[in-house]
Amino acid sequence: MTNTNTSTVRNPDTIHAPLGAYSHQVEIPAGARLLVMAGQVGAGKDGKVSPDPSEQARQCLANIRSNLEAAGMEVRDIVKLNWYVVGQIDAQRRRELVSEFLGDHRPASTFVYVAGLASPDYKVEIEAWACKA
């Protein structure tokens, strides 16, 4: 069990260890502020979208960081990430991006391959939940 800012992270020893940079569960304490973000796509402030899925993932994470900052929160306040990916993304590059973004923080996370997103230009969308006491 690990406490991160305001949440408690658990990886029960009765199930397999996490297979990546995530935790099996994150408990949000009573009274914490909860921030639920819409899925962030790989569009920059200018609306431009790179055709490279890894670059789109990088931009999604940057957009999440901007949303957190606007709410007075930081990456360590993230409790859940949901990834939606069309086609393939370079797994090693994605791991590097996640490591750079999260550091040693391990929110709960889900990674799903989908047939499509809101625009055919979008190859990656990441939804985030954060909490802060």
C-alpha positions as CSV (number, residue, x, y, z in Angstrom):
1,M,0.0,0.0,0.0
2,T,1.3,3.4,-1.0
3,N,-0.1,6.9,-0.3
4,T,0.2,9.4,-3.1
5,N,-0.7,13.0,-2.1
6,T,-4.3,12.2,-1.3
7,S,-5.0,8.7,-2.5
8,T,-4.0,5.2,-1.5
9,V,-2.6,2.9,-4.1
10,R,-2.9,-0.9,-3.6
11,N,-1.6,-3.9,-5.6
12,P,-3.1,-6.9,-3.7
13,D,-0.8,-9.8,-3.4
14,T,-3.7,-12.2,-4.3
15,I,-3.5,-11.2,-8.0
16,H,-0.6,-10.8,-10.5
17,A,1.7,-7.8,-10.2
18,P,0.9,-4.9,-12.5
19,L,2.2,-5.6,-16.0
20,G,3.3,-2.0,-16.6
21,A,3.4,1.5,-15.1
22,Y,0.1,1.4,-13.3
23,S,-1.5,0.2,-10.1
24,H,-4.4,-2.2,-9.7
25,Q,-6.4,0.2,-7.5
26,V,-6.4,3.7,-6.2
27,E,-8.7,4.8,-3.4
28,I,-9.8,8.4,-3.3
29,P,-10.3,9.7,0.2
30,A,-13.6,11.3,1.4
31,G,-13.7,15.0,0.8
32,A,-11.1,15.1,-1.9
33,R,-11.6,17.4,-5.0
34,L,-12.2,15.2,-8.0
35,L,-11.2,16.4,-11.5
36,V,-12.6,14.4,-14.4
37,M,-11.1,15.3,-17.8
38,A,-12.6,14.7,-21.2
39,G,-10.4,12.5,-23.4
40,Q,-7.5,14.5,-24.6
41,V,-6.4,14.0,-28.2
42,G,-3.1,14.8,-29.9
43,A,-4.0,18.3,-31.1
44,G,-1.8,21.2,-30.0
45,K,-3.2,24.6,-29.0
46,D,-3.1,25.6,-32.7
47,G,-5.3,22.5,-33.5
48,K,-2.6,20.8,-35.5
49,V,-2.3,17.0,-35.2
50,S,0.8,15.0,-36.0
51,P,0.3,11.9,-38.0
52,D,2.7,10.0,-35.7
53,P,0.8,8.1,-32.9
54,S,3.7,8.5,-30.5
55,E,3.8,12.2,-31.0
56,Q,0.0,12.3,-30.5
57,A,0.4,10.5,-27.2
58,R,3.1,13.0,-26.1
59,Q,0.6,15.8,-27.0
60,C,-2.2,14.1,-25.1
61,L,-0.1,13.9,-22.0
62,A,0.9,17.6,-22.4
63,N,-2.8,18.5,-22.7
64,I,-3.5,16.5,-19.5
65,R,-0.7,18.4,-17.7
66,S,-2.2,21.7,-18.9
67,N,-5.6,20.7,-17.6
68,L,-4.1,19.7,-14.2
69,E,-2.3,23.0,-13.9
70,A,-5.4,24.9,-14.7
71,A,-7.1,23.1,-11.8
72,G,-4.2,23.7,-9.4
73,M,-3.2,20.0,-9.6
74,E,-0.1,18.1,-10.7
75,V,0.7,14.7,-12.3
76,R,0.9,13.1,-8.8
77,D,-2.8,13.8,-8.4
78,I,-3.8,11.6,-11.3
79,V,-5.7,8.5,-10.1
80,K,-6.8,7.0,-13.4
81,L,-5.7,7.1,-17.0
82,N,-7.7,5.5,-19.9
83,W,-5.9,5.1,-23.2
84,Y,-7.7,4.7,-26.5
85,V,-5.5,3.8,-29.4
86,V,-6.3,3.3,-33.1
87,G,-3.9,0.9,-34.8
88,Q,-0.4,0.3,-33.4
89,I,1.8,2.6,-31.4
90,D,5.5,2.1,-30.8
91,A,5.4,0.3,-27.4
92,Q,8.9,1.3,-26.4
93,R,8.3,4.9,-27.2
94,R,5.0,4.9,-25.3
95,R,6.7,3.4,-22.3
96,E,9.3,6.2,-22.4
97,L,6.6,8.8,-22.7
98,V,4.7,7.4,-19.8
99,S,7.9,7.2,-17.7
100,E,8.8,10.8,-18.5
101,F,5.2,12.0,-17.7
102,L,4.5,9.9,-14.5
103,G,8.0,9.4,-13.1
104,D,7.5,6.9,-10.3
105,H,3.7,7.7,-9.9
106,R,1.5,4.7,-10.7
107,P,-2.2,5.6,-11.2
108,A,-4.7,3.0,-12.2
109,S,-4.7,2.6,-16.0
110,T,-6.6,1.0,-18.9
111,F,-5.3,0.6,-22.4
112,V,-7.8,-0.2,-25.2
113,Y,-7.4,-0.6,-28.9
114,V,-10.4,0.9,-30.8
115,A,-11.6,1.1,-34.4
116,G,-11.7,4.8,-34.5
117,L,-11.9,8.1,-32.6
118,A,-13.8,11.4,-33.2
119,S,-11.7,12.2,-36.3
120,P,-9.7,9.9,-38.6
121,D,-6.7,12.1,-37.8
122,Y,-6.7,11.1,-34.1
123,K,-4.8,7.9,-33.3
124,V,-4.6,8.4,-29.5
125,E,-7.0,9.7,-26.9
126,I,-6.2,9.7,-23.2
127,E,-8.8,10.3,-20.5
128,A,-7.6,11.3,-17.0
129,W,-9.1,11.5,-13.5
130,A,-7.3,13.3,-10.7
131,C,-8.0,14.1,-7.0
132,K,-6.6,16.4,-4.4
133,A,-7.5,17.0,-0.8
